[in-house]
Amino acid sequence: MRVILAEDSTLLREGLVRLLVEEGHEVPAAVADAESLVSAVAAYEPDIAVVDVRMPPTHTDEGLRAALEIRARWPAVRVLVLSQYVEKRYAAELMSADVEGVGYLLKDRVAQVGDFLDALERVGAGGAAFDPEVVRQLLARTTQVDPLARLTAREREVLDRMAQGLTNASIAQALHVSQSAVEKHVNSLFDKLGLSHTTGYSRRVLAVLHFLES
């Protein structure tokens, strides 16, 4: 894939460039700020942009705003966001429209090279990749009444992995159960949460995230 990388830490940026090139990806640009990121995407039209949330000059949400601009101006460009912390508002904003080709990882996950590359490939293929810790904290969000309390422990495990962007087959493998059992849990938890049944894991993730925002 053609990957544009935006990360203000020189050490991490150069390390990621080397890793991506070694894995056979092309990195036409690696930049340190959001303005340069948008310019690089315009110039190279990459398959995916890997974006740090906090970049110069204010180190607040420049990366996120650039990611949202990229999604709006170049819908075909996938976006994998990296963050030092769980930015709940940022995660919800990024995921509130369409999660096909969107990922959100904590930077600690980048240290797990296999997990990072798997997420990159999944997002690049049009899927979703959400850090388990991000998902757990989103699942912990409650309003006046917690409808998630109606779910069984197994259904919550399935929902956690479904929100990470896993297919039923991948969930079954992770939980060491049959795929048919996962399908039953998915149907049950959607019924309990009042969500319509959908096909394709990306649309399921979108439904879950819309529910978590309510």
Phi and psi in degrees as a GROMACS rama.xvg file:
@    title "Ramachandran Plot"
@    xaxis  label "Phi"
@    yaxis  label "Psi"
@TYPE xy
-90.7762  118.799  ARG-2
-119.487  126.693  VAL-3
-98.7135  132.263  ILE-4
-116.419  129.892  LEU-5
-124.119  110.423  ALA-6
-155.974  125.768  GLU-7
-81.6136  -15.8137  ASP-8
-79.5494  113.881  SER-9
-59.0559  -42.5546  THR-10
-62.1718  -48.9281  LEU-11
-67.2695  -40.8854  LEU-12
-60.6932  -49.0484  ARG-13
-66.7253  -35.2752  GLU-14
-64.8735  -40.8662  GLY-15
-67.8908  -38.8236  LEU-16
-59.5625  -47.3365  VAL-17
-61.2861  -44.4181  ARG-18
-60.5558  -46.7559  LEU-19
-63.9794  -42.6856  LEU-20
-64.8029  -41.6628  VAL-21
-62.7705  -28.1588  GLU-22
-86.623  3.94389  GLU-23
93.8511  7.53643  GLY-24
-88.8817  156.983  HIS-25
-101.532  131.813  GLU-26
-120.284  87.3314  VAL-27
-70.4091  -19.8556  PRO-28
-154.981  139.213  ALA-29
-132.062  115.164  ALA-30
-121.29  169.755  VAL-31
-115.779  0.12426  ALA-32
-147.123  163.842  ASP-33
-67.6301  -39.1747  ALA-34
-61.2472  -43.1377  GLU-35
-66.4276  -32.9495  SER-36
-61.3018  -50.9896  LEU-37
-61.7368  -40.1623  VAL-38
-63.5733  -40.0781  SER-39
-67.0342  -39.7413  ALA-40
-63.9701  -41.3054  VAL-41
-62.7669  -37.5162  ALA-42
-78.5633  -38.0097  ALA-43
-109.203  -15.6908  TYR-44
44.0252  67.1873  GLU-45
-74.0866  171.489  PRO-46
-76.1481  -34.9072  ASP-47
-150.803  145.905  ILE-48
-114.934  128.42  ALA-49
-101.79  118.143  VAL-50
-128.314  128.477  VAL-51
-78.3927  139.834  ASP-52
-68.0569  -47.4256  VAL-53
-104.88  114.034  ARG-54
-137.376  169.275  MET-55
-59.1331  153.979  PRO-56
-91.9497  -21.6392  PRO-57
-97.4056  -13.7641  THR-58
56.3759  42.122  HIS-59
-114.153  -84.909  THR-60
-128.45  22.3591  ASP-61
-56.8628  -43.5282  GLU-62
-64.541  -41.1718  GLY-63
-64.0577  -45.169  LEU-64
-63.2655  -36.3145  ARG-65
-66.3918  -39.9965  ALA-66
-62.2495  -41.8044  ALA-67
-66.7309  -37.3007  LEU-68
-64.575  -41.5061  GLU-69
-61.9654  -43.5419  ILE-70
-61.0499  -36.0042  ARG-71
-76.8192  -42.2782  ALA-72
-86.3769  -32.1707  ARG-73
-130.461  77.5398  TRP-74
-58.2456  -25.5289  PRO-75
-77.0721  -15.8457  ALA-76
-81.6602  123.233  VAL-77
-77.2237  156.827  ARG-78
-133.836  124.129  VAL-79
-116.888  111.732  LEU-80
-93.1903  138.798  VAL-81
-114.613  139.321  LEU-82
-143.605  146.02  SER-83
-72.4658  -31.9348  GLN-84
-129.485  170.634  TYR-85
-80.2869  101.853  VAL-86
-91.3646  89.9336  GLU-87
-59.7479  -44.0758  LYS-88
-64.3923  -42.4426  ARG-89
-63.6513  -44.6802  TYR-90
-61.4482  -44.8383  ALA-91
-63.8341  -40.1706  ALA-92
-66.0386  -42.9706  GLU-93
-66.066  -36.1856  LEU-94
-94.875  1.83103  MET-95
-79.5137  -12.8195  SER-96
-105.333  -65.2899  ALA-97
-151.039  120.876  ASP-98
-97.946  11.1718  VAL-99
-72.3094  120.548  GLU-100
76.0912  32.9202  GLY-101
-129.26  139.447  VAL-102
-140.763  154.964  GLY-103
-142.516  109.327  TYR-104
-120.29  145.965  LEU-105
-78.1616  149.094  LEU-106
-63.5822  -26.5297  LYS-107
-59.3386  -30.0018  ASP-108
-68.2515  -27.2378  ARG-109
-63.4447  -29.3094  VAL-110
-65.4842  -26.0473  ALA-111
-87.4071  89.9095  GLN-112
-55.543  -43.1923  VAL-113
-61.0524  -42.5856  GLY-114
-64.6277  -41.8731  ASP-115
-63.9756  -46.4248  PHE-116
-66.5247  -36.61  LEU-117
-63.1671  -43.6476  ASP-118
-64.2422  -41.2723  ALA-119
-60.3711  -46.3226  LEU-120
-64.9793  -40.4147  GLU-121
-64.9976  -46.0361  ARG-122
-67.025  -41.6566  VAL-123
-61.053  -28.0453  GLY-124
-86.0418  2.15249  ALA-125
97.7014  7.47391  GLY-126
-93.18  -161.041  GLY-127
-127.47  150.421  ALA-128
-147.443  106.353  ALA-129
-117.015  132.548  PHE-130
-58.3554  135.013  ASP-131
-54.1201  -37.1408  PRO-132
-68.5256  -37.5914  GLU-133
-60.9734  -46.5123  VAL-134
-61.5473  -43.5601  VAL-135
-61.1172  -41.8516  ARG-136
-71.8251  -32.6235  GLN-137
-67.9707  -39.3312  LEU-138
-65.7259  -25.8191  LEU-139
-78.9939  -12.0378  ALA-140
-68.0596  132.99  ARG-141
-130.859  155.863  THR-142
-105.227  -135.769  THR-143
-72.8755  -38.5982  GLN-144
-127.639  136.005  VAL-145
-91.3257  101.703  ASP-146
-69.3679  -18.6083  PRO-147
-67.77  -16.6812  LEU-148
-64.3067  -19.2421  ALA-149
-76.4697  -15.7284  ARG-150
-80.5044  147.06  LEU-151
-75.0456  167.518  THR-152
-59.5752  -41.1791  ALA-153
-66.8146  -39.6217  ARG-154
-64.7543  -35.5715  GLU-155
-67.3991  -37.752  ARG-156
-62.7672  -42.6252  GLU-157
-64.5601  -44.0038  VAL-158
-62.5109  -41.5145  LEU-159
-56.4696  -47.4697  ASP-160
-76.1469  -32.276  ARG-161
-63.7317  -39.9349  MET-162
-70.4231  -18.2815  ALA-163
-77.4626  -11.9175  GLN-164
101.725  10.8104  GLY-165
-78.1011  146.718  LEU-166
-76.8434  168.859  THR-167
-59.3685  -39.7978  ASN-168
-63.9582  -41.1635  ALA-169
-68.3281  -37.4349  SER-170
-63.9604  -43.9013  ILE-171
-58.468  -42.451  ALA-172
-65.9778  -41.7226  GLN-173
-67.0503  -35.739  ALA-174
-96.7196  -2.30538  LEU-175
60.0753  45.6348  HIS-176
-131.026  173.187  VAL-177
-77.2899  158.288  SER-178
-66.2156  -35.4672  GLN-179
-64.1222  -34.6948  SER-180
-66.0984  -40.4744  ALA-181
-62.266  -43.534  VAL-182
-60.1041  -38.5725  GLU-183
-66.2649  -41.9964  LYS-184
-64.0724  -40.3722  HIS-185
-62.3644  -48.3491  VAL-186
-60.7807  -40.1404  ASN-187
-66.3852  -46.4546  SER-188
-69.0896  -33.3001  LEU-189
-65.4977  -39.0705  PHE-190
-62.4947  -45.4634  ASP-191
-65.996  -31.7417  LYS-192
-89.4508  -2.67534  LEU-193
71.916  26.573  GLY-194
-100.442  139.627  LEU-195
-69.3639  152.024  SER-196
-72.5435  140.607  HIS-197
-132.257  165.034  THR-198
-118.281  143.284  THR-199
89.4951  126.835  GLY-200
-66.3254  -29.0991  TYR-201
-63.7882  -42.3552  SER-202
-69.1113  -31.2337  ARG-203
-65.2254  -43.7868  ARG-204
-60.8521  -43.0055  VAL-205
-59.2023  -43.8401  LEU-206
-62.6778  -42.1404  ALA-207
-62.3905  -44.9462  VAL-208
-69.7243  -35.2511  LEU-209
-61.6356  -39.8042  HIS-210
-65.2085  -42.2659  PHE-211
-65.5329  -25.5472  LEU-212
-78.6843  -19.7202  GLU-213
